[in-house]
Every structure is written in structure tokens, then in C-alpha cells.
Amino acid sequence: MSSDYERQRQANIRANMERLAMLGLAKGPVAASAAAVAGKVAAASPRAAARRNTVAVGEAPSPAETAPGTTLRRSSRSRTSTLRYEPEQEDDVQDERKPAAPRTKQSPKVKHGGESSRPSSSSSSGRSCKDMMACVETLQTTWLGRQLPLPAVGAGLKTAVMALVAGTRSAPAFPRLSGVQQWKNAVCLFVNLDGNTYDNTFSQAQGGFAMTWFASAQTNMDSPVIQRLLKAERYDLKNDDSAPSRQSTEAGLHKPEVVLLFCRLLMEPYVYCGRLALVWVDPKTSPLKFTWFLKDSSSMMASCPDFQAMLPPQLGGTRGTSNDDDSANEDEEEEEEEEEDQD
């Protein structure tokens, strides 16, 4: 004698078969398979039927499973898997405390292939630095000769500097592998000082310090970025009074380009080294070789320990002397300990 549950199941199966017939789907192997399954369900015991899945084999799929653009699969786990989520910089902490919400393939937040279109912790605000004004006055009054703040976890050193120059919370869009960053009102040079060759980068000059800088190997004298650098204020190292020479252009009325310098030692933050004036460029070398004069080097050398730490002792700097001082202090402490032991 069939239980009420089995009778209800058979009624559901018959109703589903009628629905499939109305849709023109209950034909051939499908109808035969459904009928065979219905017979098995009728012969099953109440206990076995209770263990069956709530969706019986042969029932019509639910509206959620037949939604447009959804592909039915054998495993329900494959229909509920979540795509990889890449958090934004502002919500890193919150995302560590809550699971990522599932997203469908139609979500506008996700690109083809499952890569998130949301910005990562090191991504920019979307606006190019070429279209923005650099905060030159803030750099000159607040950060001249000083180490710039370290970035938040997950952000790069240059990204943090670009945000500071822009005066915004997030950095603008910029070419991350380039050592030259162009702004609307300035050009920034980023220089990594190798510990083995830092003493060859700077040189003593009339009125301060000069620096040798090499452009990218992909540029030449006709490249737009080189043309901007060539319009920088000029400086004559032979000038006795250490004053910048007049800017010489074809029209004679061109406003000089502002060029700013950021340097860093290995494993240390960037130091803002002030404004640059062009001394000379060798058009025959590849890459192009520039000689720049650091317009603010005298004032930085007098009162900025961070700037002094990048120069070798032969130029009056303190590069490498801190380690020597530490060693000397350790030697003195050891001698004092030996004297105490003898007493």
C-alpha cells in the first residue's frame, strides 16, 4: 500500500510530464526515461523516498536554473562557485573579516575570465598625471630635502609619491615603469641610487651640486618628453655669481619647464631633492646623457640630513658614515667592558 508521500510524488511526476508534453519535450528517450523513473519511484519504500533529493529526477527545472544565460551543469556546486575577488585599498581590512559575495558572470564588476574590474590596492584614481597639476609649492615648503612618507601596505613607493605630488588620497594614472613622470605643470625624475655607484651620480659644482642623469634608451632628441626637458631652466656652471643663465629659445619668451628630482637609496624611501636646471645634454650618446644642477642643493646641504645621507663623504655627505659610527661605538663599549673586568 502506497503512502501519502509516494502518491504525492507520483502526482508531481505526472504533472511534470504533462508540463513537458505541453512544451514538446516529452518525446522519445526523454518520455521513456521519465516513465521508468516514475515506476521506480512508485515501487520505492517510504524510508528510501525520504532520503531522496528534494528535486526529483525528471522534474522541470526551477526558474532560477532556466534563467537566460545560465548553463545547467550536473553538479550544483559548479553553479554556486564564487569568482575571485580583489579588494580595494580602502576596504582591505573589512574584506578580511567577511567572505566575498558570490557574483554571476553577468555582474558588471567582473571582466571576462573572472578578473575583477575593481581597482587593486596599487591602482590609480583613473585620471592621468599629464592632466593634473603637481603641488610644487607644497613640495618646496614641506618636503624639500626630506624623506617622503612610506606607502600603505600593498602600495609601491612611487605610487605613494605620485599621490603626494597630486595632493590626493590615491595616485593618478601614470606609467609605473618609467623614471620620468609628466604633469601638466612639471616633469618629475625618479632616480634609484645604486649603492656601488652613488658617488658618481652627484658632483660638486659652482654654487651647489650637479647630477648626471641618463634618459631612457627608447628616447631621442625628438621625443616629446625630451623636448619638454630641453625647455627647462638653464644653468651655466662657469658663471661666477652662481646665478642661472637666461633661458634661450627660438622665441625668447618661453616659460621654462619645471623639473623636479626624487632620489632614493637601496631599501629606503624617496627623498625630494628639489628643482633642477639643465646644464648640458650630449645628443651623441645613447641613451642621452644629461647634466642637471640641483637648484636647492645649497640649502638642503645646510639643513637637511636626509639629503646629506645620499651624498658620499668626499662631497660632504654622510652616506655610509652611520655604520662606521656604530662600529666605533661598539668598539668603545667593548674596551670599557674589558677595563671593568680587569678592575
Secondary structure as GFF3:
##gff-version 3
##sequence-region A 1 343
A	DSSP	alpha_helix	4	22	.	.	.	ID=ss1
A	DSSP	alpha_helix	29	43	.	.	.	ID=ss2
A	DSSP	alpha_helix	46	50	.	.	.	ID=ss3
A	DSSP	three_ten_helix	76	79	.	.	.	ID=ss4
A	DSSP	alpha_helix	92	95	.	.	.	ID=ss5
A	DSSP	three_ten_helix	129	131	.	.	.	ID=ss6
A	DSSP	alpha_helix	136	138	.	.	.	ID=ss7
A	DSSP	pi_helix	139	143	.	.	.	ID=ss8
A	DSSP	alpha_helix	157	166	.	.	.	ID=ss9
A	DSSP	beta_strand	180	182	.	.	.	ID=ss10
A	DSSP	beta_strand	187	193	.	.	.	ID=ss11
A	DSSP	alpha_helix	198	201	.	.	.	ID=ss12
A	DSSP	beta_strand	202	205	.	.	.	ID=ss13
A	DSSP	beta_strand	208	214	.	.	.	ID=ss14
A	DSSP	alpha_helix	224	230	.	.	.	ID=ss15
A	DSSP	beta_strand	259	265	.	.	.	ID=ss16
A	DSSP	beta_strand	270	282	.	.	.	ID=ss17
A	DSSP	beta_strand	289	294	.	.	.	ID=ss18
A	DSSP	alpha_helix	297	303	.	.	.	ID=ss19
A	DSSP	alpha_helix	305	308	.	.	.	ID=ss20
A	DSSP	three_ten_helix	313	315	.	.	.	ID=ss21
A	DSSP	alpha_helix	321	342	.	.	.	ID=ss22
###
